[in-house]
Amino acid sequence: MGANERRSSDVAVRGVAVGPQARCAHYDSARDIVAIKFPCCGAFYACFRCHRARAGHAATPWPVARFDEQAVRCGACASTFSIRTYLDTEPQCPRCGAAFNPGCAHHRDRYFER
């Protein structure tokens, strides 16, 4: 595993200075604990900026038709759940209740089609 990855459970979260709960150099508040799998490469990244810095290719957003895929990971409990679940619930983990950053909604289009 490289210096720009953090493995928790069986999922490696990639990015820049990724911490144990998927916080990164770009987003490091107590609520920045979501990692998202990118459909272009199948890898989890801490944020879109981490993907831009490390992936070596352009990111593509998830198409609506694939919103049932398990592509969102909670850094607090390491559970993975569907995009639809992530988008349809309050900004918190549906499994453990850990609070997610509500500001992530401002970047929705970088991850998910509308």
BELURUR-V284344 format. One record per residue. NEAR is the number of other C-alpha atoms within 12 Angstrom. Layout:
near=NEAR
near=NEAR
This chain:
near=11
near=14
near=15
near=27
near=30
near=29
near=26
near=25
near=17
near=12
near=30
near=30
near=45
near=42
near=37
near=29
near=27
near=35
near=32
near=30
near=36
near=43
near=36
near=34
near=22
near=22
near=29
near=22
near=20
near=20
near=26
near=34
near=38
near=47
near=52
near=47
near=39
near=36
near=29
near=20
near=21
near=23
near=29
near=40
near=49
near=47
near=40
near=36
near=26
near=34
near=37
near=21
near=22
near=27
near=28
near=13
near=15
near=19
near=29
near=21
near=28
near=30
near=20
near=18
near=13
near=18
near=25
near=19
near=23
near=25
near=34
near=41
near=44
near=43
near=41
near=29
near=25
near=28
near=28
near=31
near=30
near=27
near=35
near=25
near=22
near=34
near=28
near=16
near=19
near=19
near=24
near=29
near=34
near=27
near=21
near=18
near=18
near=24
near=25
near=34
near=24
near=22
near=15
near=29
near=18
near=11
near=17
near=20
near=18
near=24
near=36
near=31
near=19
near=16
